[in-house]
């Protein structure tokens, strides 16, 4: 799964010890949505689904 540079930078705001789990969950949502790339907009909407602001 490709990530845009802006989405990657947003992911780096997540604590390092949970980052791999967050990455996998967001990539799973992207696959379900038929996406081949995670951009900042999708990252933000996925994060909102997890209850994060």
N, CA, C and O atoms as a GROMACS GRO file, in nm:
protein
  212
    1UNK      N    1   0.085  -0.118   0.000
    1UNK     CA    2   0.000   0.000   0.000
    1UNK      C    3   0.090   0.124   0.000
    1UNK      O    4   0.179   0.138   0.084
    2UNK      N    5   0.064   0.210  -0.094
    2UNK     CA    6   0.139   0.336  -0.104
    2UNK      C    7   0.079   0.439  -0.008
    2UNK      O    8  -0.042   0.442   0.016
    3UNK      N    9   0.165   0.523   0.046
    3UNK     CA   10   0.124   0.635   0.132
    3UNK      C   11   0.182   0.762   0.072
    3UNK      O   12   0.298   0.765   0.031
    4UNK      N   13   0.101   0.868   0.068
    4UNK     CA   14   0.154   0.996   0.021
    4UNK      C   15   0.246   1.052   0.130
    4UNK      O   16   0.232   1.015   0.247
    5UNK      N   17   0.338   1.138   0.093
    5UNK     CA   18   0.428   1.196   0.194
    5UNK      C   19   0.352   1.268   0.307
    5UNK      O   20   0.393   1.261   0.423
    6UNK      N   21   0.243   1.336   0.274
    6UNK     CA   22   0.168   1.408   0.378
    6UNK      C   23   0.101   1.310   0.474
    6UNK      O   24   0.096   1.335   0.594
    7UNK      N   25   0.050   1.198   0.422
    7UNK     CA   26  -0.011   1.098   0.510
    7UNK      C   27   0.095   1.032   0.598
    7UNK      O   28   0.071   1.005   0.716
    8UNK      N   29   0.212   1.005   0.540
    8UNK     CA   30   0.324   0.948   0.618
    8UNK      C   31   0.363   1.042   0.732
    8UNK      O   32   0.388   0.996   0.844
    9UNK      N   33   0.368   1.171   0.704
    9UNK     CA   34   0.407   1.265   0.809
    9UNK      C   35   0.302   1.269   0.919
    9UNK      O   36   0.336   1.284   1.036
   10UNK      N   37   0.174   1.256   0.883
   10UNK     CA   38   0.068   1.253   0.984
   10UNK      C   39   0.080   1.126   1.069
   10UNK      O   40   0.057   1.130   1.190
   11UNK      N   41   0.114   1.014   1.005
   11UNK     CA   42   0.131   0.889   1.078
   11UNK      C   43   0.243   0.901   1.182
   11UNK      O   44   0.237   0.839   1.288
   12UNK      N   45   0.345   0.979   1.151
   12UNK     CA   46   0.457   0.996   1.244
   12UNK      C   47   0.417   1.071   1.371
   12UNK      O   48   0.493   1.074   1.468
   13UNK      N   49   0.298   1.132   1.373
   13UNK     CA   50   0.247   1.197   1.493
   13UNK      C   51   0.194   1.094   1.594
   13UNK      O   52   0.178   1.125   1.712
   14UNK      N   53   0.168   0.973   1.546
   14UNK     CA   54   0.120   0.864   1.632
   14UNK      C   55   0.239   0.810   1.710
   14UNK      O   56   0.347   0.794   1.652
   15UNK      N   57   0.223   0.780   1.840
   15UNK     CA   58   0.335   0.722   1.917
   15UNK      C   59   0.392   0.598   1.848
   15UNK      O   60   0.319   0.514   1.797
   16UNK      N   61   0.524   0.589   1.848
   16UNK     CA   62   0.594   0.485   1.772
   16UNK      C   63   0.550   0.344   1.809
   16UNK      O   64   0.552   0.256   1.724
   17UNK      N   65   0.512   0.322   1.935
   17UNK     CA   66   0.481   0.186   1.978
   17UNK      C   67   0.345   0.137   1.929
   17UNK      O   68   0.319   0.017   1.932
   18UNK      N   69   0.257   0.226   1.884
   18UNK     CA   70   0.129   0.183   1.827
   18UNK      C   71   0.121   0.211   1.677
   18UNK      O   72   0.024   0.173   1.611
   19UNK      N   73   0.222   0.275   1.623
   19UNK     CA   74   0.221   0.313   1.482
   19UNK      C   75   0.200   0.194   1.387
   19UNK      O   76   0.122   0.206   1.293
   20UNK      N   77   0.267   0.079   1.409
   20UNK     CA   78   0.244  -0.034   1.316
   20UNK      C   79   0.098  -0.081   1.316
   20UNK      O   80   0.045  -0.118   1.212
   21UNK      N   81   0.035  -0.081   1.431
   21UNK     CA   82  -0.106  -0.124   1.440
   21UNK      C   83  -0.195  -0.024   1.367
   21UNK      O   84  -0.285  -0.064   1.293
   22UNK      N   85  -0.170   0.104   1.388
   22UNK     CA   86  -0.249   0.208   1.322
   22UNK      C   87  -0.231   0.198   1.171
   22UNK      O   88  -0.328   0.208   1.096
   23UNK      N   89  -0.108   0.178   1.126
   23UNK     CA   90  -0.081   0.165   0.982
   23UNK      C   91  -0.161   0.049   0.924
   23UNK      O   92  -0.225   0.065   0.820
   24UNK      N   93  -0.157  -0.067   0.989
   24UNK     CA   94  -0.229  -0.184   0.937
   24UNK      C   95  -0.379  -0.160   0.933
   24UNK      O   96  -0.445  -0.197   0.836
   25UNK      N   97  -0.433  -0.098   1.037
   25UNK     CA   98  -0.578  -0.072   1.040
   25UNK      C   99  -0.618   0.024   0.928
   25UNK      O  100  -0.718   0.002   0.860
   26UNK      N  101  -0.540   0.130   0.909
   26UNK     CA  102  -0.573   0.227   0.804
   26UNK      C  103  -0.559   0.162   0.666
   26UNK      O  104  -0.641   0.185   0.578
   27UNK      N  105  -0.455   0.083   0.648
   27UNK     CA  106  -0.439   0.014   0.520
   27UNK      C  107  -0.553  -0.084   0.495
   27UNK      O  108  -0.598  -0.098   0.381
   28UNK      N  109  -0.601  -0.151   0.599
   28UNK     CA  110  -0.715  -0.240   0.586
   28UNK      C  111  -0.840  -0.165   0.542
   28UNK      O  112  -0.915  -0.212   0.456
   29UNK      N  113  -0.862  -0.048   0.602
   29UNK     CA  114  -0.976   0.034   0.562
   29UNK      C  115  -0.962   0.080   0.418
   29UNK      O  116  -1.060   0.087   0.344
   30UNK      N  117  -0.840   0.113   0.378
   30UNK     CA  118  -0.816   0.158   0.241
   30UNK      C  119  -0.847   0.046   0.142
   30UNK      O  120  -0.907   0.070   0.037
   31UNK      N  121  -0.806  -0.076   0.174
   31UNK     CA  122  -0.834  -0.190   0.087
   31UNK      C  123  -0.985  -0.210   0.075
   31UNK      O  124  -1.037  -0.231  -0.034
   32UNK      N  125  -1.055  -0.204   0.190
   32UNK     CA  126  -1.201  -0.219   0.188
   32UNK      C  127  -1.267  -0.112   0.102
   32UNK      O  128  -1.368  -0.137   0.037
   33UNK      N  129  -1.209   0.008   0.102
   33UNK     CA  130  -1.264   0.119   0.025
   33UNK      C  131  -1.220   0.116  -0.121
   33UNK      O  132  -1.259   0.202  -0.200
   34UNK      N  133  -1.137   0.016  -0.158
   34UNK     CA  134  -1.092   0.004  -0.296
   34UNK      C  135  -0.982   0.101  -0.333
   34UNK      O  136  -0.963   0.131  -0.451
   35UNK      N  137  -0.909   0.150  -0.234
   35UNK     CA  138  -0.802   0.245  -0.261
   35UNK      C  139  -0.668   0.172  -0.276
   35UNK      O  140  -0.648   0.065  -0.218
   36UNK      N  141  -0.580   0.231  -0.354
   36UNK     CA  142  -0.446   0.175  -0.369
   36UNK      C  143  -0.342   0.264  -0.302
   36UNK      O  144  -0.223   0.232  -0.300
   37UNK      N  145  -0.389   0.377  -0.247
   37UNK     CA  146  -0.299   0.473  -0.184
   37UNK      C  147  -0.371   0.538  -0.066
   37UNK      O  148  -0.491   0.565  -0.071
   38UNK      N  149  -0.295   0.563   0.040
   38UNK     CA  150  -0.348   0.636   0.154
   38UNK      C  151  -0.299   0.780   0.142
   38UNK      O  152  -0.179   0.806   0.144
   39UNK      N  153  -0.394   0.872   0.128
   39UNK     CA  154  -0.358   1.015   0.125
   39UNK      C  155  -0.400   1.078   0.257
   39UNK      O  156  -0.462   1.013   0.341
   40UNK      N  157  -0.365   1.204   0.274
   40UNK     CA  158  -0.392   1.270   0.402
   40UNK      C  159  -0.541   1.276   0.433
   40UNK      O  160  -0.581   1.259   0.548
   41UNK      N  161  -0.623   1.299   0.332
   41UNK     CA  162  -0.768   1.303   0.353
   41UNK      C  163  -0.822   1.170   0.401
   41UNK      O  164  -0.904   1.166   0.493
   42UNK      N  165  -0.778   1.060   0.338
   42UNK     CA  166  -0.824   0.929   0.382
   42UNK      C  167  -0.771   0.897   0.520
   42UNK      O  168  -0.842   0.840   0.603
   43UNK      N  169  -0.648   0.934   0.547
   43UNK     CA  170  -0.589   0.913   0.680
   43UNK      C  171  -0.674   0.980   0.787
   43UNK      O  172  -0.705   0.920   0.890
   44UNK      N  173  -0.711   1.105   0.762
   44UNK     CA  174  -0.792   1.180   0.860
   44UNK      C  175  -0.929   1.115   0.879
   44UNK      O  176  -0.976   1.106   0.992
   45UNK      N  177  -0.993   1.072   0.771
   45UNK     CA  178  -1.124   1.010   0.785
   45UNK      C  179  -1.114   0.875   0.857
   45UNK      O  180  -1.202   0.841   0.936
   46UNK      N  181  -1.009   0.799   0.830
   46UNK     CA  182  -0.988   0.671   0.898
   46UNK      C  183  -0.963   0.695   1.047
   46UNK      O  184  -1.014   0.623   1.132
   47UNK      N  185  -0.883   0.796   1.076
   47UNK     CA  186  -0.853   0.828   1.216
   47UNK      C  187  -0.981   0.868   1.290
   47UNK      O  188  -0.999   0.832   1.406
   48UNK      N  189  -1.070   0.939   1.223
   48UNK     CA  190  -1.197   0.979   1.283
   48UNK      C  191  -1.281   0.855   1.315
   48UNK      O  192  -1.354   0.854   1.414
   49UNK      N  193  -1.272   0.753   1.232
   49UNK     CA  194  -1.346   0.630   1.259
   49UNK      C  195  -1.296   0.561   1.386
   49UNK      O  196  -1.372   0.490   1.452
   50UNK      N  197  -1.169   0.582   1.419
   50UNK     CA  198  -1.112   0.524   1.541
   50UNK      C  199  -1.141   0.609   1.664
   50UNK      O  200  -1.102   0.572   1.775
   51UNK      N  201  -1.209   0.722   1.644
   51UNK     CA  202  -1.242   0.807   1.757
   51UNK      C  203  -1.132   0.904   1.793
   51UNK      O  204  -1.134   0.962   1.902
   52UNK      N  205  -1.036   0.923   1.703
   52UNK     CA  206  -0.926   1.018   1.727
   52UNK      C  207  -0.960   1.152   1.665
   52UNK      O  208  -1.038   1.158   1.569
   53UNK      N  209  -0.905   1.257   1.718
   53UNK     CA  210  -0.927   1.391   1.661
   53UNK      C  211  -0.801   1.442   1.596
   53UNK      O  212  -0.800   1.553   1.543
   0.00000   0.00000   0.00000
